[in-house]
Amino acid sequence: MQGRSSFCLFICAALAAAALSGCASDDSTARLLVAPNKYVLYNCPEISRELLLKQTRQKELRDLMNKDGSSAGARMVSGFTYDPEYLSVRGEINDLRATAADKNCTDLPAADAVKIDETH
């Protein structure tokens, strides 16, 4: 039971850090939210397919965040609602790219294959 409460505390701390952090530290927060080497058993075609799915989801989340408006209240609500998943997806994209580089995968979707508006 204590292990479960420690895990919940870690998740709450990570989500609080994500909510309070600025855009400059998104990558470091994203690394905290993703299990390392999650995709180590994937082959290159699987990595490519998963990368495209994650990039598409990242764009969807970014569009939702931008659609909510630019007022301080809207950005705060949007941040609490979408930032944790957005940062997790971003961390998974980074892990997929690192795994692809380790496996010398060459047929990957470009980083801009799915256009993402980074006005966060």
Helices and strands as residue ranges (DSSP letters): H 2-20, G 23-25, H 26-32, H 44-67, H 72-102
